[in-house]
Each structure stands twice: as structure tokens, then as C-alpha cells.
């Protein structure tokens, strides 16, 4: 970012800042300072505050508020779909039924590997406080199978102690960004219950 700052050849000076930055992977960044620059996107002109850091591989990032100010992204609170669009949507879903039916699962089976000194342990059923009973029943209803039977959950805290951890690198922004070129439609997936889509091997 310092390299880019020197290229713009501005007379403005970098101001000190107490801001501390941390990357998604936990890497600590110490800013050199901040500067406010006039930016123009099409016909929109705004003053934008930039945090200057000294890192040769960093890519400048425009904050969400600035993206909204420049109309680069828009908040859509209500979506209006015409009858023509509805017909196109129904046709699209009909052609891709395999994608829109059921929860879907990952293609491979997962094996849970345990350390050699793992000790089996059985826990008695826990008593449910009366204040939580209704919320528990609601959660169990959400886990109903297609045949209306319930999936009974367990507390894996004892199991977690003996699982062999496997670590996989998270894709970086630099690797993902080139794949987004010329793309205009994006989706957001909530992985809160993502483990429901992972099938285990019989031994696990």
C-alpha cells in the first residue's frame, strides 16, 4: 500500500493512527498511518479515508460504506419479480431438479481418525431445564427426517479430545478474486449446519 501511495504523487501527508489491523488468517498489520483522498467513480466524488500499510503483496480494499457511497454495491430490501421472470425461474428449477431437491451432500465419505490412546466414554442422558424444553423441542423438529422420525444429537466434547486434527488452508482473496471477473450474480451460503451435508464412513 505504501508503494501505491508513492505512485499517486499527492502532496497530502500521512497522519498518525492508533488503528490495529488483523488479516482473516490472524496476521497482525501495523499501519504507517491514514490519509484522506478525493476519489471519483463515474460522476460521484467522495473523500475516502485510507489506512496505509507497508506490505508489498497487499491489495487495496475499498470498505463497504465507500462501495455503497459510490453505488458499487446496492442494498436490495425488496425483490420484485415479474411473471416472465417467475416463469424463467420455474423453468430453470425444473431443468436442475437434482440441485434443488433435498439437502444435498458432499460426494466423498469422511473418516474421523482418533489418536491411539483414545478411551471410549459413555455419558448418561442430560436433564433438560424446563425453561429450555420448548426451545429444545423446536430444534428437534427442525431435525426431523423425511419419515418424521427425529435425529437425536449428542455432545461430542469427549470425542473431540481424541480426534486427529486435519488442517486445510483457507483460500485467500488473491486466489478467489480472478474467478469473479465478469461475474454479476453472487450467493451467500450459511454454513451454520453444514455438517448435515457430510456423510461419515461406517466405522466413524
C-alpha positions as a Markdown table, in Angstrom:
| # | Residue | x | y | z |
|---|---|---|---|---|
| 1 | Unk | 0.0 | 0.0 | 0.0 |
| 2 | Unk | 2.9 | 2.4 | 0.7 |
| 3 | Unk | 4.2 | 1.7 | -2.9 |
| 4 | Unk | 0.8 | 2.6 | -4.3 |
| 5 | Unk | 0.7 | 5.8 | -2.1 |
| 6 | Unk | 4.0 | 7.0 | -3.6 |
| 7 | Unk | 2.8 | 6.4 | -7.1 |
| 8 | Unk | -0.2 | 8.7 | -6.8 |
| 9 | Unk | 2.1 | 11.7 | -6.2 |
| 10 | Unk | -0.1 | 13.5 | -3.7 |
| 11 | Unk | 1.1 | 16.5 | -1.5 |
| 12 | Unk | -1.0 | 15.3 | 1.4 |
| 13 | Unk | 0.8 | 13.9 | 4.4 |
| 14 | Unk | 0.2 | 10.6 | 6.1 |
| 15 | Unk | -1.4 | 11.2 | 9.5 |
| 16 | Unk | -0.7 | 9.0 | 12.6 |
| 17 | Unk | -3.3 | 6.5 | 13.7 |
| 18 | Unk | -3.8 | 4.0 | 16.5 |
| 19 | Unk | -5.8 | 1.6 | 14.3 |
| 20 | Unk | -4.6 | -2.0 | 14.5 |
| 21 | Unk | -5.3 | -4.4 | 11.6 |
| 22 | Unk | -5.6 | -8.1 | 11.6 |
| 23 | Unk | -6.0 | -10.3 | 8.5 |
| 24 | Unk | -8.5 | -13.1 | 8.2 |
| 25 | Unk | -5.8 | -15.6 | 8.8 |
| 26 | Unk | -4.7 | -13.8 | 12.0 |
| 27 | Unk | -1.7 | -11.9 | 10.6 |
| 28 | Unk | -1.0 | -8.7 | 12.5 |
| 29 | Unk | -0.5 | -5.5 | 10.5 |
| 30 | Unk | 0.8 | -2.2 | 11.8 |
| 31 | Unk | -0.4 | 0.8 | 9.8 |
| 32 | Unk | 2.0 | 3.6 | 8.8 |
| 33 | Unk | -0.9 | 6.0 | 9.2 |
| 34 | Unk | -4.0 | 7.2 | 7.5 |
| 35 | Unk | -4.8 | 9.7 | 4.7 |
| 36 | Unk | -8.0 | 11.1 | 3.2 |
| 37 | Unk | -8.1 | 11.3 | -0.6 |
| 38 | Unk | -10.7 | 12.6 | -3.0 |
| 39 | Unk | -11.9 | 9.7 | -5.1 |
| 40 | Unk | -14.2 | 9.7 | -8.2 |
| 41 | Unk | -16.3 | 6.9 | -9.6 |
| 42 | Unk | -18.2 | 7.9 | -12.7 |
| 43 | Unk | -19.8 | 11.2 | -11.6 |
| 44 | Unk | -19.7 | 10.6 | -7.9 |
| 45 | Unk | -16.9 | 12.3 | -5.9 |
| 46 | Unk | -16.2 | 11.5 | -2.3 |
| 47 | Unk | -13.5 | 11.9 | 0.3 |
| 48 | Unk | -12.3 | 8.5 | 1.4 |
| 49 | Unk | -10.0 | 7.6 | 4.3 |
| 50 | Unk | -7.3 | 5.1 | 3.5 |
| 51 | Unk | -5.2 | 3.1 | 6.0 |
| 52 | Unk | -1.6 | 2.9 | 4.8 |
| 53 | Unk | 0.4 | -0.2 | 5.5 |
| 54 | Unk | 3.8 | -1.4 | 4.4 |
| 55 | Unk | 3.3 | -4.7 | 2.8 |
| 56 | Unk | 4.4 | -5.4 | -0.9 |
| 57 | Unk | 1.7 | -8.0 | -1.6 |
| 58 | Unk | -1.3 | -6.3 | -0.1 |
| 59 | Unk | -4.2 | -5.3 | -2.5 |
| 60 | Unk | -6.1 | -2.1 | -1.7 |
| 61 | Unk | -9.6 | -2.8 | -0.4 |
| 62 | Unk | -12.4 | -0.3 | -0.5 |
| 63 | Unk | -14.7 | -0.5 | 2.5 |
| 64 | Unk | -18.4 | -1.4 | 2.4 |
| 65 | Unk | -19.6 | 2.1 | 3.2 |
| 66 | Unk | -17.5 | 3.6 | 0.4 |
| 67 | Unk | -18.7 | 0.9 | -2.0 |
| 68 | Unk | -22.3 | 2.0 | -1.2 |
| 69 | Unk | -21.4 | 5.7 | -1.5 |
| 70 | Unk | -20.1 | 5.1 | -5.0 |
| 71 | Unk | -23.0 | 2.8 | -6.0 |
| 72 | Unk | -20.7 | -0.1 | -6.5 |
| 73 | Unk | -23.0 | -2.2 | -4.4 |
| 74 | Unk | -26.6 | -1.7 | -3.6 |
| 75 | Unk | -28.8 | -2.9 | -0.7 |
| 76 | Unk | -31.9 | -4.6 | -2.0 |
| 77 | Unk | -34.6 | -4.7 | 0.6 |
| 78 | Unk | -37.4 | -6.0 | -1.6 |
| 79 | Unk | -37.1 | -8.0 | -4.8 |
| 80 | Unk | -39.8 | -7.6 | -7.4 |
| 81 | Unk | -40.1 | -10.5 | -9.9 |
| 82 | Unk | -42.3 | -10.2 | -13.0 |
| 83 | Unk | -44.4 | -13.0 | -14.3 |
| 84 | Unk | -41.9 | -13.5 | -17.1 |
| 85 | Unk | -39.0 | -13.8 | -14.6 |
| 86 | Unk | -41.1 | -16.2 | -12.5 |
| 87 | Unk | -41.7 | -18.5 | -15.5 |
| 88 | Unk | -37.9 | -18.4 | -16.3 |
| 89 | Unk | -37.2 | -19.3 | -12.6 |
| 90 | Unk | -39.6 | -22.2 | -12.6 |
| 91 | Unk | -38.1 | -23.4 | -15.9 |
| 92 | Unk | -34.6 | -23.2 | -14.5 |
| 93 | Unk | -35.5 | -25.1 | -11.4 |
| 94 | Unk | -37.3 | -27.8 | -13.4 |
| 95 | Unk | -34.1 | -28.3 | -15.6 |
| 96 | Unk | -31.9 | -28.6 | -12.4 |
| 97 | Unk | -34.1 | -30.6 | -10.1 |
| 98 | Unk | -31.2 | -32.6 | -8.8 |
| 99 | Unk | -29.7 | -29.4 | -7.4 |
| 100 | Unk | -32.8 | -28.1 | -5.7 |
| 101 | Unk | -34.1 | -31.4 | -4.1 |
| 102 | Unk | -33.2 | -32.4 | -0.6 |
| 103 | Unk | -30.2 | -31.0 | 1.5 |
| 104 | Unk | -27.5 | -32.4 | -0.8 |
| 105 | Unk | -24.3 | -33.9 | 0.4 |
| 106 | Unk | -20.6 | -33.8 | -0.3 |
| 107 | Unk | -19.6 | -36.6 | -2.7 |
| 108 | Unk | -16.9 | -38.3 | -0.5 |
| 109 | Unk | -17.3 | -40.0 | 2.8 |
| 110 | Unk | -15.4 | -38.6 | 5.8 |
| 111 | Unk | -13.4 | -40.7 | 8.2 |
| 112 | Unk | -13.0 | -39.5 | 11.8 |
| 113 | Unk | -9.4 | -40.6 | 12.8 |
| 114 | Unk | -8.7 | -41.0 | 16.5 |
| 115 | Unk | -5.4 | -40.9 | 18.4 |
| 116 | Unk | -4.0 | -44.3 | 19.6 |
| 117 | Unk | -4.7 | -43.6 | 23.3 |
| 118 | Unk | -8.4 | -42.7 | 22.7 |
| 119 | Unk | -10.6 | -44.0 | 25.5 |
| 120 | Unk | -14.3 | -44.8 | 24.9 |
| 121 | Unk | -16.7 | -43.0 | 27.2 |
| 122 | Unk | -20.5 | -43.1 | 27.6 |
| 123 | Unk | -22.4 | -40.2 | 29.1 |
| 124 | Unk | -25.8 | -40.5 | 30.7 |
| 125 | Unk | -28.7 | -38.5 | 29.2 |
| 126 | Unk | -28.8 | -34.9 | 30.5 |
| 127 | Unk | -31.7 | -33.5 | 32.2 |
| 128 | Unk | -33.3 | -30.6 | 30.3 |
| 129 | Unk | -34.2 | -27.5 | 32.3 |
| 130 | Unk | -37.9 | -26.6 | 32.0 |
| 131 | Unk | -37.0 | -23.2 | 30.6 |
| 132 | Unk | -35.2 | -24.8 | 27.7 |
| 133 | Unk | -37.6 | -27.6 | 27.0 |
| 134 | Unk | -39.7 | -25.7 | 24.4 |
| 135 | Unk | -36.6 | -24.5 | 22.5 |
| 136 | Unk | -35.2 | -28.0 | 22.5 |
| 137 | Unk | -38.4 | -29.4 | 21.1 |
| 138 | Unk | -38.3 | -26.8 | 18.4 |
| 139 | Unk | -34.7 | -27.7 | 17.5 |
| 140 | Unk | -35.6 | -31.4 | 17.3 |
| 141 | Unk | -38.5 | -30.6 | 15.0 |
| 142 | Unk | -36.0 | -28.9 | 12.6 |
| 143 | Unk | -34.0 | -32.1 | 12.6 |
| 144 | Unk | -36.9 | -34.3 | 11.6 |
| 145 | Unk | -36.2 | -36.8 | 8.8 |
| 146 | Unk | -38.5 | -37.3 | 5.8 |
| 147 | Unk | -40.2 | -40.1 | 7.6 |
| 148 | Unk | -41.0 | -37.8 | 10.6 |
| 149 | Unk | -38.6 | -39.6 | 13.0 |
| 150 | Unk | -36.1 | -37.5 | 14.9 |
| 151 | Unk | -32.3 | -37.3 | 14.6 |
| 152 | Unk | -31.0 | -37.5 | 18.2 |
| 153 | Unk | -27.9 | -35.3 | 18.7 |
| 154 | Unk | -25.0 | -36.0 | 21.0 |
| 155 | Unk | -22.4 | -33.9 | 22.9 |
| 156 | Unk | -19.1 | -34.6 | 21.1 |
| 157 | Unk | -16.9 | -32.8 | 23.6 |
| 158 | Unk | -15.3 | -36.1 | 24.9 |
| 159 | Unk | -14.8 | -37.3 | 21.3 |
| 160 | Unk | -13.2 | -34.1 | 20.2 |
| 161 | Unk | -10.4 | -34.6 | 22.7 |
| 162 | Unk | -9.2 | -37.7 | 20.8 |
| 163 | Unk | -9.8 | -36.7 | 17.2 |
| 164 | Unk | -6.7 | -36.3 | 15.0 |
| 165 | Unk | -6.9 | -32.8 | 13.6 |
| 166 | Unk | -6.5 | -32.2 | 9.8 |
| 167 | Unk | -5.8 | -28.7 | 8.8 |
| 168 | Unk | -6.6 | -27.3 | 5.3 |
| 169 | Unk | -5.6 | -23.8 | 4.1 |
| 170 | Unk | -8.4 | -21.3 | 3.5 |
| 171 | Unk | -8.4 | -19.8 | 0.0 |
| 172 | Unk | -7.0 | -16.3 | 0.0 |
| 173 | Unk | -8.7 | -13.2 | -1.6 |
| 174 | Unk | -5.9 | -13.2 | -4.2 |
| 175 | Unk | -6.8 | -16.7 | -5.4 |
| 176 | Unk | -10.6 | -16.1 | -5.3 |
| 177 | Unk | -10.7 | -12.6 | -7.0 |
| 178 | Unk | -9.6 | -13.7 | -10.5 |
| 179 | Unk | -12.5 | -16.2 | -10.6 |
| 180 | Unk | -15.0 | -13.4 | -10.0 |
| 181 | Unk | -14.1 | -11.5 | -13.2 |
| 182 | Unk | -17.2 | -10.7 | -15.4 |
| 183 | Unk | -19.5 | -12.3 | -12.7 |
| 184 | Unk | -22.6 | -10.4 | -11.7 |
| 185 | Unk | -24.7 | -12.8 | -9.6 |
| 186 | Unk | -23.5 | -13.9 | -6.2 |
| 187 | Unk | -24.9 | -16.1 | -3.5 |
| 188 | Unk | -24.2 | -16.3 | 0.2 |
| 189 | Unk | -24.4 | -19.7 | 2.0 |
| 190 | Unk | -24.9 | -20.1 | 5.7 |
| 191 | Unk | -22.6 | -23.0 | 6.9 |
| 192 | Unk | -24.1 | -23.0 | 10.5 |
| 193 | Unk | -25.4 | -26.5 | 10.0 |
| 194 | Unk | -23.0 | -27.5 | 7.2 |
| 195 | Unk | -22.1 | -30.8 | 9.0 |
| 196 | Unk | -25.5 | -32.1 | 7.9 |
| 197 | Unk | -24.2 | -32.3 | 4.4 |
| 198 | Unk | -21.2 | -34.5 | 5.3 |
| 199 | Unk | -21.6 | -38.3 | 5.3 |
| 200 | Unk | -19.4 | -40.4 | 7.6 |
| 201 | Unk | -17.8 | -43.8 | 6.9 |
| 202 | Unk | -19.4 | -46.7 | 8.6 |
| 203 | Unk | -16.5 | -47.1 | 11.1 |
| 204 | Unk | -16.8 | -43.4 | 12.1 |
